[in-house]
Amino acid sequence: MEVENGDVIIVDDMVDSAGTVQSLSHRIKEAGAKNIYIAASHGLFTDHAMEFIDRSPVTKVVVTDSLPLPKNASPKIHQVSVAKFLANVILTEHFRSVINEDEVFEEEE
C-alpha cells in the first residue's frame, strides 16, 4: 500500500471495540501515512474502544449521532448529526405517497 506522506481515510459501517481501528491504523502509520481518519456510520464504542482510539495514531474518528457517545469519549471522536438527512428522507417519502411520483423535486439550499 502506498500511503507514505499521505492522508488516509478508512470507511467502515461501525466502530465497536476499535480493535481493527487500532491494529490497522498502526500498520498504516508504519507505512508512512501522515494523518489517519476513520469515517463510520455508527459508533458503538464497547469494551476498551476509547483507550484503543486514544493510543492509536488515528487523527480523528467521525461517526453519526445514531448512537449516543459514551461519557468517556475520546477527544479524537467527532460526531455529526443525521437529523437533516432523516428529515429529508421522511419528507420525500411522505410527498411521494401523496403526489404524482413523476414530478421532480428540487432541493432547496
Secondary structure, DSSP 8 states (H G I E B T S, - for coil): ---TT-EEEEEEEEESS-HHHHHHHHHHHHTT-SEEEEEEEEE---TTHHHHHHHS--SEEEEETTS---TT--TTEEEE--HHHHHHHHHHHHHHHHS-TTS------
